[in-house]
Amino acid sequence: MNSINTLDDHSEPSRFRLTSVNPVMFSKRTMIVLLALLLVGILLLPVLWMALAAFKTDIELFRTPPPLFPTNPTLQAFQYLLGQPRYLKMLANSYIISLSVAALCVFLSFLAGYGFSRYKLRGGNLLLLITLFSQMFPPVSLIIPYYNILNTVGLYDTHLGLIIADASFILPFCIWMFRGYLDSIPTDLEDAAMVDGASRLQALWKIVLPITLPGFIATGIYAFLGAWNEYTFAVILTRTEVASPVTVGIGEFFGLFTVKWSQMSALALAASLPLMIIFIFLQRYLVEGMTAGAVRE
């Protein structure tokens, strides 16, 4: 009994020593957390201002200095948007264009990425660099050729014309994303399936596709966000609300002598809310897809 008590007496201080916290380490972690919270607050401040401005009156918005929180919250800006069908049409156009661009880029980038990853083509690396080099051209430098081409083939002010224009600038980086993700998948899985009698297409369908689901999601999110936020092509390659996305509608509130801040903020909030929800739930796949292939075993 005495030996047991002696063991307990000696083991108790060791347990407390293991659970003790280093004050220096604790202070470093606290500083890192506080710094991260400060940076997040700075980044979210414009979003908070936009969301609150949608519920303010024009008098509050033009007051000096303007209040952060609305003193008399109102829904007049949202009522104005609901009374203008053209803005609802533009919001629907953004979904049509962005989803179409995402689907097109995911399909084409998967085929191209699989080819670059699995087949060692002569000049393949040079071709990859050329696709990446195409991203260095600013859209405004090519807007006139795009306008002439789409106007000649009858695709000006149409969904299809804007989808092709957006996809042409988003597709190259999507190919690099898919190629990096497919490089992280061992080829032994496909080789084992083909040894068992499966064809290349069957191995692609039954082995590769299920594994690359995070890559599909990441590439689709990137393409969707790129098409949703695009403004240069949208404002030049469209003329009416038949094909104009919501970014063009937001820009219409900037007048020559005044800016309709409350209506603009309300439409921007309606356009940003779906993106925030998508990013919150799918950000893990986006990060995984963009960093895949960075480390090889």
C-alpha positions in Angstrom: 0.0 0.0 0.0 2.8 2.4 0.8 4.5 1.6 -2.5 1.3 2.5 -4.4 0.9 5.8 -2.5 4.5 6.5 -3.3 4.0 5.8 -7.0 0.9 8.1 -7.0 2.8 10.8 -5.2 5.6 10.7 -7.8 3.3 10.4 -10.9 1.1 13.3 -10.0 3.7 16.0 -10.5 4.7 14.5 -13.8 1.1 14.6 -15.1 0.9 18.3 -14.2 4.3 18.9 -15.9 3.0 17.4 -19.2 -0.1 19.6 -19.2 1.7 22.8 -18.3 1.6 25.6 -21.0 4.6 27.5 -22.0 3.9 31.3 -21.6 6.0 32.2 -24.5 4.3 29.7 -26.8 0.9 30.8 -25.5 1.7 34.5 -26.2 2.8 33.6 -29.8 -0.3 31.7 -30.5 -2.4 34.5 -29.1 -0.7 37.1 -31.3 -1.1 34.9 -34.4 -4.8 34.5 -33.7 -5.3 38.2 -33.0 -3.4 39.1 -36.2 -5.5 36.7 -38.2 -8.7 38.1 -36.8 -7.5 41.6 -37.6 -6.8 40.7 -41.2 -10.1 38.9 -41.6 -11.9 42.0 -40.2 -10.1 44.2 -42.7 -10.9 42.0 -45.6 -14.6 41.7 -44.5 -15.1 45.4 -43.8 -16.0 46.2 -47.5 -18.4 43.3 -47.6 -20.0 44.4 -44.4 -20.2 48.0 -45.7 -21.9 46.8 -48.9 -24.4 44.6 -47.0 -25.4 47.5 -44.6 -25.5 50.1 -47.4 -28.3 48.0 -49.1 -30.5 48.8 -46.1 -29.7 52.5 -45.8 -31.5 55.5 -47.2 -29.9 58.0 -49.6 -29.7 60.6 -46.8 -27.7 58.3 -44.6 -25.4 57.3 -47.5 -24.5 60.9 -48.3 -24.1 62.0 -44.7 -20.6 63.1 -43.7 -19.3 61.0 -42.1 -21.7 58.2 -43.2 -22.8 55.9 -40.3 -21.7 52.3 -40.4 -25.1 50.9 -39.3 -28.4 52.1 -40.7 -30.4 54.2 -38.3 -33.6 53.6 -40.2 -33.3 50.2 -42.0 -35.3 50.1 -45.2 -36.0 47.6 -48.0 -36.5 50.3 -50.7 -33.5 49.2 -52.7 -34.6 45.6 -52.9 -38.2 46.7 -53.8 -36.7 48.8 -56.6 -34.8 45.8 -58.0 -37.9 43.6 -57.8 -39.8 46.2 -59.7 -37.2 46.2 -62.5 -37.4 42.8 -64.4 -34.3 43.6 -66.3 -32.1 43.2 -63.3 -33.7 39.9 -62.5 -33.0 38.9 -66.1 -29.4 39.9 -65.7 -29.1 37.8 -62.6 -30.5 34.8 -64.4 -28.1 35.5 -67.3 -25.1 35.3 -64.9 -26.2 31.9 -63.7 -26.7 30.6 -67.3 -23.4 31.9 -68.5 -21.4 31.0 -65.4 -22.7 27.4 -65.2 -22.2 26.9 -68.9 -18.6 28.2 -68.7 -18.0 25.9 -65.7 -19.3 22.9 -67.5 -17.5 23.6 -70.7 -14.1 24.3 -69.0 -14.4 21.2 -66.7 -15.1 18.9 -69.7 -12.4 20.3 -72.0 -9.8 20.8 -69.3 -10.2 17.2 -68.0 -9.6 15.8 -71.5 -6.6 18.1 -72.1 -5.2 17.6 -68.6 -5.5 13.8 -68.9 -3.7 13.9 -72.2 -0.8 16.1 -70.9 -0.6 14.0 -67.8 -0.7 10.5 -69.2 0.8 10.9 -72.7 4.4 12.2 -73.2 3.8 14.1 -76.4 6.6 15.7 -78.3 6.4 19.4 -77.5 3.8 18.8 -74.9 5.5 21.0 -72.3 5.9 23.8 -74.8 2.2 23.6 -75.7 1.4 23.8 -72.0 3.6 26.9 -71.7 1.8 28.4 -74.7 -1.6 27.9 -73.0 -0.3 29.6 -69.9 1.2 32.4 -72.0 -2.2 33.2 -73.4 -3.3 34.2 -69.9 -0.8 37.0 -69.9 -2.8 39.0 -72.5 -5.2 41.4 -70.7 -8.8 41.0 -72.0 -9.1 44.6 -73.0 -6.3 44.2 -75.5 -8.3 41.5 -77.4 -11.8 42.9 -77.0 -11.9 44.4 -80.5 -11.0 41.1 -82.3 -13.6 39.3 -80.1 -16.2 41.9 -81.0 -15.5 41.7 -84.7 -15.6 37.9 -84.7 -18.8 37.5 -82.7 -20.5 40.3 -84.7 -19.5 38.6 -87.9 -20.8 35.1 -86.9 -24.0 36.5 -85.4 -23.1 35.8 -81.7 -23.0 39.4 -80.5 -25.2 40.0 -77.5 -25.9 36.3 -77.0 -25.3 33.9 -74.2 -23.2 31.6 -76.5 -20.9 34.5 -77.6 -20.2 35.5 -74.0 -19.7 31.8 -72.9 -17.1 31.3 -75.7 -15.3 34.5 -74.8 -15.2 33.8 -71.0 -14.2 30.2 -71.5 -11.3 31.1 -73.8 -9.6 33.0 -70.9 -10.5 30.6 -68.1 -9.7 27.3 -69.8 -5.9 27.5 -69.9 -5.6 27.7 -66.1 -8.2 25.0 -65.7 -6.0 22.7 -67.9 -3.1 23.4 -65.6 -5.2 22.6 -62.5 -6.4 19.3 -63.9 -3.0 18.3 -65.2 -1.5 18.9 -61.7 -4.3 17.0 -60.0 -4.0 14.0 -62.4 -0.2 14.0 -61.9 -0.9 13.3 -58.3 -2.8 10.1 -59.1 -0.5 7.1 -59.6 -0.7 5.5 -63.1 -0.4 2.1 -61.4 -4.1 2.1 -60.7 -4.9 2.4 -64.4 -2.2 -0.1 -65.4 -3.7 -2.7 -62.9 -7.2 -2.2 -64.3 -5.9 -2.7 -67.9 -4.0 -5.8 -66.8 -7.3 -7.2 -65.6 -8.8 -6.7 -69.0 -10.2 -3.2 -68.9 -9.6 -0.8 -71.8 -8.1 2.6 -71.5 -11.6 4.2 -71.7 -13.0 1.8 -69.0 -10.0 2.5 -66.7 -10.6 6.2 -67.2 -14.3 5.9 -66.5 -14.2 3.5 -63.5 -10.9 4.3 -61.9 -9.8 7.9 -62.7 -13.1 9.7 -62.7 -14.2 8.7 -59.2 -10.8 9.7 -57.8 -10.7 13.1 -59.5 -14.1 14.3 -58.1 -12.3 17.0 -56.0 -10.5 18.1 -59.1 -13.8 18.5 -60.9 -15.3 20.5 -58.1 -12.3 22.8 -57.8 -12.0 23.4 -61.5 -15.8 24.0 -61.7 -15.7 26.5 -58.8 -12.8 28.4 -60.4 -14.4 28.6 -63.8 -17.8 29.6 -62.3 -16.3 32.4 -60.2 -14.2 33.6 -63.1 -17.2 33.9 -65.4 -19.5 35.3 -62.7 -17.1 38.2 -61.9 -16.1 39.0 -65.5 -17.0 42.5 -66.6 -14.9 43.6 -69.5 -16.2 41.1 -72.0 -19.7 41.5 -70.6 -20.0 45.2 -71.1 -18.5 45.2 -74.6 -20.0 42.0 -76.1 -23.5 42.6 -74.9 -26.0 45.5 -75.6 -29.3 44.6 -73.9 -30.5 42.7 -70.9 -31.1 39.7 -73.2 -27.5 38.4 -72.5 -26.0 41.0 -70.1 -24.9 39.5 -66.8 -25.4 41.1 -63.4 -22.0 42.8 -63.4 -23.2 45.0 -66.2 -26.3 45.8 -64.2 -24.2 46.8 -61.2 -22.1 49.2 -63.3 -25.3 50.9 -64.6 -25.8 52.5 -61.2 -22.7 54.7 -61.7 -24.2 57.8 -63.3 -22.5 60.9 -64.7 -23.3 63.1 -61.7 -24.4 60.6 -59.0 -24.2 57.0 -57.9 -27.2 55.0 -56.6 -25.3 53.4 -53.8 -28.2 51.7 -52.1 -29.6 50.0 -55.3 -26.1 49.1 -56.4 -25.3 47.6 -53.0 -28.5 45.6 -53.0 -27.8 44.1 -56.4 -24.2 43.4 -55.5 -25.4 41.7 -52.3 -27.9 39.6 -54.2 -25.1 38.6 -56.7 -22.4 37.9 -54.0 -24.5 35.9 -51.6 -24.6 32.7 -53.7 -20.8 32.9 -54.2 -20.2 33.2 -50.5 -22.3 30.2 -49.8 -20.6 28.2 -52.5 -17.1 29.1 -51.3 -17.9 28.4 -47.6 -19.0 24.8 -48.3 -16.6 24.0 -51.2 -13.5 25.9 -50.3 -11.8 22.6 -49.2 -12.1 21.2 -52.7 -10.9 24.4 -54.3 -7.7 24.5 -52.2 -7.1 20.8 -52.7 -7.5 21.0 -56.5 -5.3 24.1 -56.8 -2.5 22.6 -54.7 -2.6 19.1 -56.1 0.5 18.0 -57.8 2.7 20.4 -55.8 4.3 17.5 -53.9 5.0 14.3 -55.6 5.9 11.0 -54.0 
